[in-house]
Amino acid sequence: MNKVAITTNSACISAEEARKYGITLIPFHIIIDGRDYLDPEVDMESLYARLAKKENLPTAAPFSVEECLQTFRQLSQNAEAILHISMTQAFTAAYKVASQAKEMAQKELPRTAIEVVDSHTTGGGLALIALEAAEVAAQRKNLKEISKLVNHTIPRINQLSARDTLFYLDKGGRIFEAKSWAKAESVTSFRAIIEIDASTGGVTKPVARAKTRTQIMNKMVDIVRERTGGKNLHAAILHTKAPELAKQLKEMVLSQFHCDKLYIGEGSSTVALFNGRGLIELTFYNSD
């Protein structure tokens, strides 16, 4: 058992992938026709079919303080400390909920050190940070060492994403600075690249536009080149029901850059809910 347990929200990788890498997910709630489901319980095919209709859309809600506290209780039985890495608090109350649970846990579990960190990103960006933390935790590093790595990584993260439409992001109230681009979709054939990371303050910022998926991915690769200067990368590719696009982007990245680490995964139902089918995300930062 690791000294430090790593937890995060379910707005990144699937529950199966989280278990594979030793990450504990605290799931969001997905409300469909008035029924409350935990993120991993949602049938993805049914969700995508509903999203395609663009009517009577499901909604999401963060986990409760008690649910988070219960996770902390369980993990404290086998770990000396807990590090919770939250999706950007600009998108959700989950960071505030986890912070409240931490305060309660400090009284109930005085021997367990707990830290809650705002990643200022989501999706693939959140996944990459959590995966890096889990890898170091597997080396039995302590909380101070892992927190130092995470806090060093967060401001270096570049998270670029594109989807078939900004409709779902707009409907979910997470459009921010890209609002005008979402409106323009109705009269243009352009797809948008947006960025959500510490450099944008953890909110949605438009970066570039192109007409085709291949042009979009070429622009992403161009941005990587501009920002990294050809240095080695840590990278993650996340998609929603678009494995061929993820494979194509992977090949493009590997043909032009040396990746010390490259993770590829599919987003959970929370990710799908706010992006629809066809999301492709590329998160990266320079290796030290």
C-alpha positions in Angstrom: 0.0 0.0 0.0 1.3 3.5 -0.9 2.0 6.0 1.8 -0.2 8.5 -0.1 -3.6 7.8 -1.7 -4.4 9.8 -4.8 -8.0 10.8 -5.4 -9.7 13.0 -8.0 -13.0 13.7 -9.6 -14.6 11.4 -12.2 -14.4 14.2 -14.8 -11.4 12.7 -16.5 -10.7 9.0 -16.9 -13.0 6.0 -16.6 -13.3 4.1 -13.3 -11.6 1.1 -14.9 -8.5 3.1 -16.0 -8.4 4.8 -12.6 -8.2 1.5 -10.8 -5.5 0.4 -13.2 -3.3 3.3 -12.2 -4.2 3.2 -8.5 -6.3 6.4 -8.5 -9.5 6.6 -6.4 -12.3 8.5 -8.2 -15.0 10.3 -6.3 -17.8 10.2 -8.8 -20.0 13.0 -9.9 -23.7 12.5 -10.1 -25.5 12.4 -13.4 -29.2 13.2 -13.4 -31.2 11.6 -16.2 -35.0 12.1 -16.3 -35.0 12.9 -12.6 -33.0 9.8 -11.7 -29.6 10.1 -10.0 -26.8 8.0 -11.2 -23.1 7.9 -10.2 -20.8 8.6 -13.1 -19.5 5.0 -13.6 -23.1 3.7 -13.5 -24.2 5.5 -16.7 -24.6 3.5 -19.8 -22.5 5.4 -22.3 -24.3 4.3 -25.5 -27.6 5.5 -24.1 -26.0 8.7 -23.0 -24.5 9.4 -26.4 -27.9 8.6 -28.0 -29.6 11.1 -25.8 -27.0 13.8 -26.3 -27.3 13.5 -30.0 -30.9 14.6 -29.8 -29.8 17.8 -28.0 -33.1 17.8 -26.0 -33.9 17.0 -22.4 -30.2 16.8 -21.6 -28.9 15.2 -18.5 -27.3 17.3 -15.8 -24.4 16.8 -13.5 -23.8 17.6 -9.8 -20.8 17.2 -7.6 -20.5 14.6 -4.9 -21.6 15.5 -1.4 -19.4 16.4 1.5 -20.4 13.2 3.2 -19.5 11.1 0.1 -16.1 12.7 0.0 -15.6 12.3 3.7 -16.5 8.6 3.5 -13.9 8.2 0.8 -11.3 9.8 3.0 -12.3 7.6 5.9 -11.9 4.4 3.8 -8.5 5.5 2.4 -7.2 6.5 5.8 -7.4 2.8 6.9 -4.4 2.0 4.6 -2.7 5.2 3.7 -0.8 7.7 5.8 -2.0 10.7 3.8 -4.5 11.6 1.0 -4.0 14.0 -1.9 -7.2 15.0 -3.7 -6.7 16.7 -7.1 -9.8 18.6 -8.1 -11.2 19.7 -11.5 -10.9 23.5 -11.9 -13.2 25.2 -9.4 -14.4 27.6 -12.1 -16.5 24.7 -13.4 -17.8 23.1 -10.3 -18.3 23.3 -6.5 -16.4 20.0 -6.2 -13.2 21.8 -5.0 -15.2 23.6 -2.2 -16.9 20.3 -1.3 -13.6 18.5 -1.0 -12.1 21.3 1.1 -15.1 21.1 3.5 -14.7 17.3 3.7 -11.0 17.8 4.5 -11.8 20.2 7.4 -14.1 17.6 8.9 -11.7 14.8 8.3 -8.9 16.6 10.1 -11.0 16.5 13.3 -12.2 12.9 12.8 -8.9 11.5 11.3 -6.2 13.5 13.0 -3.5 11.0 12.1 -4.2 11.3 8.3 -2.8 14.3 6.5 -5.1 15.5 3.7 -4.4 18.0 1.0 -6.9 19.3 -1.6 -5.5 20.9 -4.8 -7.2 22.9 -7.6 -5.8 21.6 -10.9 -7.1 24.6 -12.9 -8.0 22.2 -15.6 -10.3 19.2 -16.4 -10.5 16.2 -18.6 -7.2 15.1 -20.0 -5.4 17.8 -18.0 -6.8 16.6 -14.8 -6.0 13.0 -15.8 -2.4 13.7 -16.6 -1.8 15.5 -13.2 -3.5 12.6 -11.3 -1.5 10.0 -13.3 1.8 11.7 -12.5 0.9 11.9 -8.9 -0.1 8.2 -8.8 3.1 7.2 -10.4 5.1 9.0 -7.7 2.9 7.7 -5.0 3.6 4.2 -6.2 7.3 4.9 -5.4 6.1 5.4 -1.8 7.0 9.1 -1.7 5.5 11.1 1.1 2.7 13.8 0.8 5.2 16.7 0.8 7.1 15.3 -2.1 4.0 14.4 -4.2 2.4 17.8 -3.5 5.5 19.6 -4.6 5.5 17.7 -7.9 1.8 18.4 -8.5 2.1 22.1 -7.7 5.1 22.3 -10.0 3.2 20.5 -12.8 -0.1 22.5 -12.6 1.2 25.8 -14.0 3.1 24.0 -16.8 0.0 22.1 -18.1 -1.3 23.0 -21.6 -4.7 21.5 -22.3 -6.0 21.9 -25.8 -9.3 20.4 -26.9 -11.7 20.4 -29.8 -15.1 18.9 -30.3 -17.7 18.7 -33.1 -19.7 21.4 -31.4 -19.5 23.8 -28.5 -23.2 23.3 -27.9 -22.8 21.1 -24.8 -20.1 23.2 -23.2 -22.4 26.2 -23.7 -25.5 24.5 -22.4 -23.5 23.3 -19.3 -22.5 26.9 -18.5 -18.8 26.3 -19.1 -18.2 28.3 -22.2 -16.7 31.5 -20.6 -14.5 33.4 -23.2 -15.6 31.1 -26.0 -19.2 32.2 -25.9 -19.0 34.2 -29.2 -17.4 31.2 -31.0 -20.3 29.0 -29.8 -22.8 31.5 -31.3 -20.8 31.7 -34.6 -21.0 27.9 -35.1 -24.6 28.3 -36.4 -23.4 30.3 -39.4 -19.9 28.9 -40.0 -18.3 25.5 -40.6 -15.4 26.0 -38.3 -14.4 23.9 -35.3 -12.8 25.5 -32.4 -9.7 24.7 -30.3 -10.1 25.8 -26.7 -7.7 25.8 -23.7 -8.5 25.2 -20.1 -5.5 25.3 -17.7 -3.7 27.6 -15.2 -2.7 30.0 -18.0 -6.4 30.7 -18.7 -7.3 31.0 -15.0 -9.0 27.6 -15.2 -11.7 28.8 -17.6 -12.5 28.2 -21.2 -10.5 30.3 -23.7 -10.6 30.1 -27.5 -7.3 29.5 -29.2 -7.7 28.7 -32.9 -10.2 27.5 -35.5 -10.2 25.2 -38.5 -12.7 23.5 -40.8 -11.7 19.8 -40.6 -10.7 17.5 -37.8 -7.3 16.9 -39.5 -6.7 20.7 -39.7 -7.6 21.0 -36.0 -5.1 18.3 -35.0 -2.4 19.9 -37.2 -3.0 23.2 -35.4 -2.8 21.4 -32.0 0.6 19.9 -33.0 1.8 23.4 -34.3 0.9 24.9 -30.9 2.8 22.1 -29.1 5.9 22.9 -31.3 5.6 26.6 -30.6 5.3 26.2 -26.9 7.8 23.5 -26.2 10.6 24.2 -28.6 11.1 20.6 -29.5 11.8 19.5 -25.9 10.6 16.1 -24.6 7.0 15.9 -23.5 4.7 14.4 -21.0 1.4 14.1 -22.8 -2.2 12.8 -22.6 -4.8 12.3 -25.2 -8.4 12.0 -24.1 -11.5 11.4 -26.3 -15.2 10.7 -26.2 -16.2 7.9 -28.5 -13.5 8.9 -31.0 -10.7 6.2 -30.8 -9.7 6.6 -34.4 -9.2 10.4 -33.9 -7.2 9.7 -30.8 -5.0 7.2 -32.7 -4.4 9.6 -35.5 -3.4 12.4 -33.1 -1.1 10.0 -31.2 0.6 9.1 -34.5 1.0 12.8 -35.3 2.5 13.6 -31.9 4.9 10.7 -31.9 6.1 11.5 -35.4 7.2 14.9 -34.4 8.0 14.8 -30.7 9.7 12.6 -28.2 7.3 11.7 -25.4 8.7 10.5 -22.2 5.1 9.6 -21.3 2.0 9.4 -23.5 -1.3 8.4 -22.0 -4.4 7.7 -24.1 -7.9 7.3 -22.6 -11.6 7.7 -23.0 -13.5 10.3 -21.0 -16.2 9.4 -18.5 -19.9 10.2 -18.7 -19.2 13.5 -17.0 -16.8 14.4 -19.8 -19.2 13.2 -22.5 -22.1 15.2 -21.0 -20.2 18.5 -21.3 -18.6 17.8 -24.7 -20.7 15.4 -26.7 -19.3 12.7 -28.9 -16.1 13.5 -30.8 -14.1 15.3 -28.2 -10.3 15.1 -28.8 -8.0 16.6 -26.1 -4.3 17.0 -26.1 -2.6 17.9 -22.8 1.2 18.3 -22.6 4.1 19.9 -20.8 7.8 19.9 -21.1 9.8 17.2 -19.3 12.3 18.6 -16.9 
